[in-house]
Amino acid sequence: MLVVSSGSVVALTPNLPAGTLTPAFGIMTRLGTFEHAINYGPIPRIPPGAMPHRWSGHGVVILDLSVRTGIVDVARIWRSTSVKEVDDALVATLQQWRVQPRTVYKLYVPVRIRDGRVHLGSTQPL
């Protein structure tokens, strides 16, 4: 919606919060937790040989979302896992996610990797 007043144009957008993915695939925000807000969320698969043997790590991926559609505009690493191939696999998969429209404008996705398995939304220490 655009409002024109005295020759100036002001864009009005909803005051949507940023959110953090929970282990149950809900989205926790300052307004509360949205339990069923992830419409499509495949789990990243790490390519064989991309991780050192018995390697564990954690990181955070940020998803910038289209508020209107819930499509991920940009997925980027905020905190690296320290292995480029793992970071690349996370970004490639999370770029495909779809979120309930008009829920959040940004989603922080904590990632924990242990024994070759990816755990999303986990904030527990390794």
VMD Tcl script that draws the C-alpha trace (Angstrom):
set ca {
  {0.00 0.00 0.00}
  {1.31 3.48 -0.84}
  {0.19 6.62 0.90}
  {0.68 9.95 -0.85}
  {0.76 12.98 1.38}
  {1.90 16.50 0.48}
  {3.85 15.27 -2.48}
  {5.84 12.60 -0.62}
  {5.39 8.87 -0.97}
  {5.61 6.58 2.05}
  {5.54 2.80 1.75}
  {3.60 1.04 4.49}
  {4.71 -2.50 5.27}
  {3.54 -4.77 8.03}
  {5.70 -4.70 11.14}
  {6.80 -8.31 10.88}
  {9.46 -9.73 13.18}
  {12.53 -11.79 12.43}
  {12.35 -15.37 13.67}
  {14.50 -18.32 14.70}
  {13.83 -21.89 13.66}
  {13.00 -24.23 16.55}
  {13.94 -27.94 16.65}
  {10.27 -28.78 15.97}
  {10.38 -26.63 12.79}
  {8.36 -23.84 14.32}
  {9.40 -20.21 14.10}
  {10.01 -18.37 17.38}
  {9.56 -14.58 17.22}
  {9.06 -11.70 19.63}
  {5.32 -12.15 18.98}
  {5.30 -15.84 19.91}
  {5.97 -19.16 18.21}
  {4.37 -20.14 14.91}
  {4.22 -23.94 14.96}
  {3.29 -24.64 11.32}
  {4.96 -21.80 9.44}
  {7.40 -23.88 7.34}
  {5.51 -24.86 4.19}
  {8.45 -26.64 2.53}
  {11.69 -27.40 4.36}
  {13.96 -30.16 3.06}
  {16.82 -31.22 5.32}
  {20.24 -30.47 3.82}
  {22.28 -33.46 2.68}
  {26.02 -33.11 3.05}
  {27.96 -34.56 0.10}
  {29.99 -37.67 0.97}
  {33.59 -36.78 1.71}
  {32.80 -33.11 2.38}
  {33.36 -33.46 6.11}
  {36.42 -34.70 7.92}
  {35.99 -38.10 9.62}
  {34.03 -37.84 12.91}
  {33.70 -34.09 12.46}
  {31.08 -32.10 14.38}
  {30.25 -28.47 13.93}
  {27.62 -25.80 14.14}
  {26.66 -22.62 12.37}
  {23.79 -20.31 11.50}
  {22.19 -19.61 8.12}
  {20.04 -16.52 7.57}
  {17.10 -16.65 5.17}
  {15.86 -13.31 3.83}
  {12.25 -13.91 2.84}
  {9.71 -12.34 0.55}
  {7.02 -11.25 3.00}
  {4.31 -11.51 0.36}
  {5.14 -15.01 -0.95}
  {7.25 -16.69 1.75}
  {9.90 -17.57 -0.84}
  {13.55 -17.29 0.19}
  {15.11 -14.32 -1.60}
  {18.61 -14.96 -0.24}
  {20.14 -17.66 1.95}
  {23.52 -16.76 3.45}
  {25.92 -17.96 6.08}
  {25.91 -15.87 9.26}
  {28.11 -18.21 11.31}
  {30.17 -20.68 9.31}
  {30.51 -24.35 10.13}
  {34.19 -23.88 9.13}
  {33.86 -26.31 6.21}
  {33.08 -24.56 2.91}
  {31.45 -27.62 1.29}
  {29.09 -27.98 4.26}
  {28.22 -24.27 4.21}
  {27.56 -24.47 0.45}
  {25.26 -27.49 0.88}
  {23.32 -25.72 3.65}
  {22.81 -22.58 1.57}
  {21.79 -24.53 -1.55}
  {19.14 -26.52 0.31}
  {17.79 -23.75 2.55}
  {17.45 -21.48 -0.52}
  {14.60 -23.83 -1.57}
  {12.57 -23.38 1.63}
  {9.09 -21.87 1.66}
  {7.59 -20.14 4.71}
  {4.01 -19.14 5.45}
  {3.59 -15.70 3.84}
  {3.38 -12.64 6.10}
  {4.90 -14.47 9.09}
  {8.52 -13.23 9.22}
  {10.82 -11.25 6.98}
  {14.02 -13.00 8.12}
  {14.65 -16.47 9.54}
  {17.72 -17.52 11.50}
  {18.40 -21.25 11.08}
  {20.77 -22.70 13.69}
  {22.53 -25.80 12.37}
  {24.31 -28.54 14.30}
  {26.14 -31.36 12.55}
  {27.25 -34.49 14.36}
  {28.38 -37.80 12.86}
  {27.34 -36.69 9.38}
  {23.76 -35.84 10.42}
  {22.31 -32.35 10.09}
  {20.10 -31.04 12.92}
  {18.23 -27.80 12.17}
  {16.92 -25.42 14.80}
  {19.10 -26.98 17.46}
  {20.71 -24.53 19.82}
  {22.14 -27.22 22.12}
  {25.92 -27.23 22.46}
  {27.82 -30.05 20.82}
}
mol new
graphics top color blue
foreach p $ca { graphics top sphere $p radius 0.5 }
foreach p [lrange $ca 0 end-1] q [lrange $ca 1 end] { graphics top cylinder $p $q radius 0.2 }
display resetview
